[in-house]
Amino acid sequence: MGGPVMKARKEFDVPYPNLYGTPGYHKKADEFNRVQRGHQNMFETLGTFQIAALIGGLKHPLTCAASGVFYCAGCFLFLKGYADQSLDVKVARHMKGGPIKYIGYFSALGSCISLSLSMLGYL
């Protein structure tokens, strides 16, 4: 996931320590920021996904393993869609398969809820 960001840093001339390109200072700030935001989106949900997959995996290990595949593939496709300059920024992240990530995310969350309800005696 970091590879496209490093490539974009060189291509759009946004050196470290800048996390994002600054409009007016960096010539292609918006183009770089689309790649960076696609990458950053994974980190916004990664912690919750990992905890849900680890806990839910105690009862549903195969489901959580499959949800990890969907989540990782979806994050990659989300990044690819968001970074595609030919697509409108409002829908770009969903145009190349990014929503697959939510199948994995909610499967892990559902597995976690299933384990919780089992421990409480409801399932």
Order of alpha helices (4+ residues) and beta strands (2+ residues): alpha-alpha-alpha-alpha-alpha
